[in-house]
């Protein structure tokens, strides 16, 4: 998944280097606005089994692991409450991760 995400981010930088769109995914219509891409675009490009929620949770878990469970950093980076951030930091040391 990291390879695909890195390839997409490179594609985004090359095609829309000055976009002000804050969303991760953009296409030729949304690059000039601040609107997100639609669910149809997501399903066509990511597949029906990879949802935005799953992708966000994956990024939260990765950041929790990378920062050693820094609740404040998670809250600042993802705009979540300390309580929610703490839920993700409890995954540290889990044998499946």
N, C-alpha and C positions, 0 to 999 in steps of 0.2 A: 504494500500500500504506500510506503514512503516513496518509492521510486515513481509511482503514478502521481502522487501529490507534488513531488518536486518537479516533475515534467509539466504538470498543469501550471504551477506557479511560474515557471520559466515562460511558458506560453502566454500567460496573463501579462507578465512584465514586457514581453516583446510586442504584444498586440495592443495593449492599453497602458502604456507607461505613465500616463498622466491622469488616469481615472480617479475620481473622487469617491467612487462607490466603495463603501466600507465592508461590503460582504465578501466572503472568500471567493465565491463563484460569480463570475460575470460572463456575459456574452456580448455580441455586437450591439444588441438593443439596450441592455442594462448598463453597459460601460459608461454611457453618457448621462445616467441618472443615478439616483441613490437607491433604486428599487432592487430587491433580490430577484434572482432567476426563479422561474416557476417550478412547480413539482414535476411537470412533464420533462423539463430540461434535466432535472436531477435524475429522474428515472432513466432517461435515454443515455446519459453520460456516466452515471455511477452504477446503474443497475437497480432493480427493485428491492434488493436485499440490503443495500447500504444506504441507510437513512441519514439525514442531517443530524438527528439526535445521536445516532450511533457514532458518527464521526466526531461530534462534539465531545461525547463521553470518552472516546478514545484519546482525544487531545487532552482532556482534563486528567485522565489517568496517567498519561505520559508526562505531563507537566508536574503532577504530584510526585511521581517517581524521580523525575529529573531534579526537582528542587528539594528533595528529602522531606517533603510534606509541609512546605511553607504555605500555611493557610492564607496569610495576607497576600502573597504573590498570586495565588490562585484567584482570590477574590478580586484583586486589581486587574489581572489579565483577562478574566472571563466575565467580570461583572456579576459575580455570585455572592451570596451571603456567606459569612464565616461558618455558619452551620452547614451549609451545602458543601463548602470547601473542605470542612472537616470530614464529611462523609467520604470524600475522595481520598483524603490522606490516610484514612483507616485501611486502605488497600496496601499500604507499605508492608512489605514482608509477607504478603500473601503468596502461598506456594504456586499458584497458577499464573502469577505475573512475573 
